[in-house]
């Protein structure tokens, strides 16, 4: 029987269980550099037993940061410290991954604990988007991207993928969710272009497909490539579950290995029916309709919840976020609660309950 601690092979990567650390921004970098906070934070998550750790959204260019304190991968100088982190992750038996991102119209804000709705005037910059439409009232109107801007940004993603390989990452996740740049191109709410990147479904997905094609030129074929999407925008005017299934069919044909199924983030003020497991149905729908591997997210907080998603074949992996901030060692505890035997770090075995 397949369960939460069953292994899963994706390309040349062997996941020791079905628990993956979801990308979670730390807003703790200066000039995009990883530092001791990231080493300890991600080191703890790897030590805690998750099969893979997807590091937070790494900006592919400076103007693609959400805040001045975002992690970055836009220059070669970022590589050495990232390599130190990936090396440690692998030593703990966890596969290192990274999420490549561009914040689009949601760029140039302060860190959330300062006030994410306002900008640092001395550290702000003009953000770019598919169309000159702000995310919400009061935001600066973004500059509509030219064809040249689009081409340069695609190149930024490719360059970031090359650096990811050099830094030792074995999984790349393309961030096409939560109202950031690629999601903005996908959605008819934020994309009002009248050229080849706007209008029809086929045109609105073009930017994502070109990013994928660009990354494919430099990313090893044997290493997994994931895409995170917002599977619905919870609005009749926006991107829908049906759109996601249609996109997933295309991404499967483009040899994307897994769809990380989140929701929302691109339309301000929508009502979301938040409850335990509220987003799992989207991973399940896409998996059933297309056969592609999917990851489930969203208020998964207990071992039984996570295990049921896998045993009921609703998704292939679970991405845990806030629960792993509360308890980086959730996988070790979950295995005990499920009465399953797993390997602990030898340094911690004395604390293992018999």
C-alpha positions as CSV (number, residue, x, y, z in Angstrom):
1,X,0.0,0.0,0.0
2,X,1.3,3.5,-0.9
3,X,1.4,5.8,2.1
4,X,3.1,9.0,3.2
5,X,6.4,7.4,3.7
6,X,6.5,5.5,0.5
7,X,9.4,6.4,-1.8
8,X,8.8,8.1,-5.1
9,X,11.2,8.2,-8.1
10,X,10.9,11.3,-10.4
11,X,13.4,11.2,-13.2
12,X,16.8,10.5,-11.5
13,X,15.6,11.7,-8.1
14,X,14.5,9.3,-5.4
15,X,12.3,10.9,-2.8
16,X,12.4,8.9,0.4
17,X,8.9,10.0,1.3
18,X,6.0,12.1,0.0
19,X,6.6,15.2,2.2
20,X,8.2,18.2,0.4
21,X,9.0,21.5,2.0
22,X,6.9,24.2,0.2
23,X,8.8,27.4,-0.8
24,X,8.3,30.0,1.8
25,X,9.9,33.5,1.5
26,X,12.1,34.4,4.4
27,X,12.7,38.1,3.4
28,X,16.2,37.8,5.1
29,X,18.6,38.5,2.3
30,X,20.7,41.5,1.4
31,X,21.3,42.0,-2.4
32,X,19.8,38.6,-2.9
33,X,22.5,36.7,-1.0
34,X,21.7,33.6,1.1
35,X,23.3,33.8,4.6
36,X,23.5,31.9,7.9
37,X,19.7,32.3,8.5
38,X,19.1,30.3,5.3
39,X,21.7,27.7,6.2
40,X,20.2,27.0,9.6
41,X,16.5,27.3,8.4
42,X,16.8,25.0,5.5
43,X,19.3,22.8,7.3
44,X,16.8,22.2,10.0
45,X,14.1,21.3,7.5
46,X,16.4,18.8,5.8
47,X,17.4,17.3,9.1
48,X,13.7,17.0,10.0
49,X,13.1,14.3,7.5
50,X,11.4,15.9,4.5
51,X,12.3,14.2,1.3
52,X,12.9,17.4,-0.6
53,X,13.3,21.1,0.4
54,X,12.2,23.7,-2.2
55,X,13.9,26.9,-1.2
56,X,12.0,30.1,-1.3
57,X,11.3,32.1,-4.4
58,X,14.6,33.2,-5.8
59,X,14.3,36.3,-7.9
60,X,15.8,35.9,-11.4
61,X,16.6,39.6,-11.6
62,X,16.6,42.4,-9.1
63,X,13.4,44.0,-10.3
64,X,11.7,40.6,-9.9
65,X,12.0,40.7,-6.1
66,X,8.9,41.0,-3.9
67,X,10.9,43.0,-1.4
68,X,14.5,44.4,-1.2
69,X,15.2,41.4,1.1
70,X,14.3,38.6,-1.2
71,X,16.6,35.7,-2.0
72,X,18.2,36.1,-5.5
73,X,19.9,34.1,-8.1
74,X,20.6,36.7,-10.7
75,X,24.4,36.8,-10.5
76,X,27.2,34.2,-10.1
77,X,28.2,35.6,-6.8
78,X,25.0,34.1,-5.3
79,X,26.2,30.6,-6.1
80,X,28.8,29.7,-3.4
81,X,26.6,30.1,-0.3
82,X,23.7,28.4,-2.0
83,X,26.0,25.5,-2.8
84,X,26.9,25.3,0.9
85,X,23.2,24.9,1.7
86,X,22.5,22.3,-1.0
87,X,25.5,20.3,0.1
88,X,24.2,20.1,3.7
89,X,20.7,19.2,2.5
90,X,22.0,16.3,0.6
91,X,24.1,15.1,3.5
92,X,20.8,14.8,5.4
93,X,19.2,12.7,2.7
94,X,17.0,15.6,1.5
95,X,16.8,16.6,-2.2
96,X,17.6,20.3,-2.7
97,X,15.2,22.3,-4.9
98,X,14.7,26.0,-5.7
99,X,11.8,28.0,-6.9
100,X,12.6,30.5,-9.7
101,X,10.4,33.6,-9.6
102,X,9.7,37.1,-10.8
103,X,7.2,39.1,-8.8
104,X,5.8,41.2,-11.6
105,X,3.3,43.8,-10.5
106,X,3.6,42.6,-6.9
107,X,7.3,43.6,-6.7
108,X,9.0,46.4,-4.7
109,X,7.2,46.1,-1.4
110,X,8.5,46.1,2.2
111,X,9.0,42.9,4.2
112,X,5.6,41.7,5.5
113,X,6.5,42.3,9.2
114,X,7.3,45.9,8.3
115,X,4.2,46.7,6.2
116,X,3.8,44.8,3.0
117,X,1.3,47.3,1.6
118,X,3.8,50.2,1.5
119,X,7.1,50.7,-0.2
120,X,10.4,51.7,1.1
121,X,10.8,54.9,-0.9
122,X,14.6,54.7,-0.8
123,X,14.6,51.1,-1.9
124,X,11.7,50.9,-4.3
125,X,11.8,50.4,-8.1
126,X,9.3,50.5,-10.9
127,X,7.7,47.1,-11.4
128,X,6.8,45.4,-14.7
129,X,3.7,43.4,-15.6
130,X,1.9,42.0,-18.7
131,X,-0.5,45.0,-18.6
132,X,-0.4,48.4,-16.7
133,X,-2.9,47.2,-14.1
134,X,-2.0,47.3,-10.4
135,X,-2.8,44.4,-8.1
136,X,-4.9,46.5,-5.8
137,X,-6.0,50.1,-5.2
138,X,-3.1,52.2,-3.9
139,X,-0.4,50.2,-5.6
140,X,1.9,51.9,-8.1
141,X,0.8,51.3,-11.7
142,X,3.2,48.8,-13.3
143,X,4.9,49.4,-16.6
144,X,3.5,47.1,-19.4
145,X,6.3,44.9,-20.6
146,X,7.6,45.4,-24.1
147,X,8.5,42.4,-26.3
148,X,12.1,43.2,-25.5
149,X,11.3,43.1,-21.7
150,X,9.7,39.7,-22.2
151,X,12.6,38.4,-24.1
152,X,15.1,39.6,-21.5
153,X,13.0,38.1,-18.7
154,X,12.9,34.7,-20.4
155,X,16.7,34.9,-20.6
156,X,16.9,35.8,-16.9
157,X,15.0,32.5,-16.1
158,X,17.4,30.5,-18.3
159,X,20.4,32.1,-16.6
160,X,18.9,31.4,-13.2
161,X,18.4,27.8,-14.1
162,X,22.1,27.5,-15.1
163,X,23.1,29.0,-11.8
164,X,20.7,26.6,-10.0
165,X,22.5,23.7,-11.5
166,X,25.9,25.0,-10.6
167,X,24.7,25.6,-7.0
168,X,23.8,21.9,-6.7
169,X,20.0,22.1,-6.9
170,X,18.4,18.9,-8.2
171,X,14.8,20.3,-8.6
172,X,13.6,23.5,-10.1
173,X,10.1,24.8,-9.5
174,X,8.9,27.6,-11.8
175,X,6.7,30.0,-9.9
176,X,3.6,30.5,-12.0
177,X,1.2,31.1,-9.1
178,X,0.0,33.6,-6.4
179,X,-0.3,36.7,-8.7
180,X,3.4,36.9,-9.6
181,X,4.6,37.6,-13.1
182,X,3.9,34.3,-14.9
183,X,0.5,34.0,-13.2
184,X,-0.2,37.6,-14.3
185,X,0.3,36.5,-17.9
186,X,-2.0,33.4,-17.5
187,X,-4.9,35.3,-16.0
188,X,-7.4,37.3,-18.2
189,X,-7.9,39.6,-15.2
190,X,-4.3,40.9,-15.2
191,X,-3.4,40.3,-18.9
192,X,-5.2,42.6,-21.3
193,X,-2.5,42.6,-24.0
194,X,-3.5,42.6,-27.7
195,X,-0.3,41.0,-29.0
196,X,0.8,37.3,-29.1
197,X,1.1,37.3,-25.3
198,X,-2.5,38.2,-24.6
199,X,-6.1,37.5,-25.5
200,X,-6.7,33.8,-26.1
201,X,-5.8,31.0,-23.7
202,X,-3.0,30.0,-26.1
203,X,-1.5,33.4,-26.1
204,X,-1.7,33.9,-22.4
205,X,0.2,30.7,-21.7
206,X,2.9,31.5,-24.2
207,X,5.2,33.3,-21.8
208,X,5.2,30.3,-19.4
209,X,5.9,27.9,-22.3
210,X,8.7,30.0,-23.5
211,X,10.2,30.2,-20.0
212,X,10.0,26.4,-19.8
213,X,11.6,26.0,-23.3
214,X,14.4,28.3,-22.3
215,X,15.1,26.5,-19.0
216,X,15.0,23.1,-20.8
217,X,18.0,24.2,-22.9
218,X,20.2,24.4,-19.8
219,X,18.6,22.2,-17.1
220,X,19.6,18.5,-17.2
221,X,16.9,16.3,-18.7
222,X,17.3,13.8,-15.9
223,X,16.5,16.4,-13.2
224,X,12.9,17.2,-12.3
225,X,11.2,20.4,-13.4
226,X,8.1,21.4,-11.5
227,X,5.6,24.2,-12.0
228,X,3.5,25.8,-9.3
229,X,0.2,27.2,-10.4
230,X,-2.8,28.9,-8.8
231,X,-5.3,26.3,-10.0
232,X,-8.2,28.7,-9.5
233,X,-8.5,32.4,-8.8
234,X,-11.9,31.8,-7.0
235,X,-13.6,34.2,-9.4
236,X,-15.8,33.7,-12.4
237,X,-13.7,36.4,-14.2
238,X,-10.4,34.7,-13.6
239,X,-8.3,31.6,-14.3
240,X,-10.4,28.5,-13.5
241,X,-9.9,24.8,-12.6
242,X,-10.8,23.9,-16.2
243,X,-8.0,26.2,-17.4
244,X,-5.6,24.5,-15.1
245,X,-6.5,21.0,-16.4
246,X,-6.0,22.3,-20.0
247,X,-2.7,23.8,-19.1
248,X,-1.6,20.7,-17.2
249,X,-2.2,18.6,-20.4
250,X,0.1,20.9,-22.3
251,X,2.8,21.0,-19.6
252,X,2.8,17.2,-19.4
253,X,3.5,17.1,-23.2
254,X,6.3,19.6,-22.5
255,X,7.8,17.1,-20.0
256,X,7.0,19.0,-16.9
257,X,7.3,16.4,-14.1
258,X,4.9,17.7,-11.4
259,X,2.3,20.4,-10.9
260,X,2.3,22.0,-7.5
261,X,-1.4,23.0,-7.1
262,X,-2.0,26.1,-5.0
263,X,-4.7,28.7,-5.6
264,X,-5.4,32.5,-5.6
265,X,-3.2,35.4,-5.1
266,X,-3.8,37.4,-8.4
267,X,-7.2,39.0,-7.6
268,X,-7.4,41.2,-4.5
269,X,-10.4,40.7,-2.1
270,X,-11.8,37.4,-3.4
271,X,-13.5,35.1,-0.9
272,X,-11.7,31.9,-0.4
273,X,-13.4,29.0,1.5
274,X,-10.4,28.4,3.8
275,X,-10.6,25.1,5.7
276,X,-8.4,22.1,6.2
277,X,-7.3,20.5,2.9
278,X,-9.3,23.2,1.0
279,X,-6.9,23.1,-2.0
280,X,-6.4,19.4,-2.3
281,X,-9.3,18.9,-4.7
282,X,-7.4,20.8,-7.4
283,X,-4.4,18.5,-7.2
284,X,-6.8,15.6,-7.3
285,X,-8.7,17.0,-10.3
286,X,-5.6,17.7,-12.4
287,X,-4.1,14.3,-11.5
288,X,-7.3,12.4,-12.5
289,X,-7.8,14.4,-15.7
290,X,-4.2,14.3,-17.0
291,X,-2.2,11.7,-15.2
292,X,0.6,14.1,-14.4
293,X,2.1,14.0,-10.9
294,X,0.6,16.6,-8.6
295,X,1.4,18.1,-5.2
296,X,-1.2,19.1,-2.7
297,X,-1.0,22.1,-0.4
298,X,-3.2,24.1,1.9
299,X,-3.9,23.7,5.7
300,X,-2.4,20.2,5.8
301,X,-1.4,20.1,9.5
302,X,-1.6,16.5,10.8
303,X,0.0,13.2,9.9
304,X,-3.4,11.6,9.2
305,X,-4.4,14.4,6.8
306,X,-1.1,14.1,4.9
307,X,-1.2,10.3,4.8
308,X,-4.9,10.2,3.6
309,X,-4.0,12.4,0.6
310,X,-1.4,9.9,-0.5
311,X,-3.3,6.7,0.4
312,X,-6.5,7.9,-1.3
313,X,-4.4,8.8,-4.4
314,X,-5.5,12.4,-4.3
315,X,-2.0,13.7,-5.0
316,X,1.5,12.2,-5.3
317,X,3.2,14.4,-2.8
318,X,2.2,16.9,-0.1
319,X,3.9,20.3,0.1
320,X,3.9,21.5,3.7
321,X,4.6,25.1,4.7
322,X,3.5,26.7,7.9
323,X,3.3,23.4,9.7
324,X,7.0,22.9,9.0
325,X,7.7,26.4,10.4
326,X,6.0,25.3,13.6
327,X,7.7,22.0,13.6
328,X,10.6,21.3,11.2
329,X,10.7,17.7,12.5
330,X,7.1,17.0,11.5
331,X,8.1,14.1,9.3
332,X,9.8,12.3,12.2
333,X,6.8,12.8,14.4
334,X,4.4,11.9,11.7
335,X,6.1,8.6,11.1
336,X,5.8,7.8,14.8
337,X,2.1,8.7,14.9
338,X,1.5,6.5,11.8
339,X,3.5,3.7,13.4
340,X,6.0,3.6,10.5
341,X,9.7,3.0,10.9
342,X,12.0,5.6,9.3
343,X,15.6,6.5,9.6
344,X,16.5,9.3,12.0
345,X,19.6,11.5,12.0
346,X,22.1,9.5,14.1
347,X,22.7,12.5,16.3
348,X,19.0,12.4,17.3
349,X,18.4,8.7,17.6
350,X,18.6,8.9,21.4
351,X,15.3,10.9,21.4
352,X,13.5,8.3,19.2
353,X,10.6,6.6,21.0
354,X,10.6,2.9,21.0
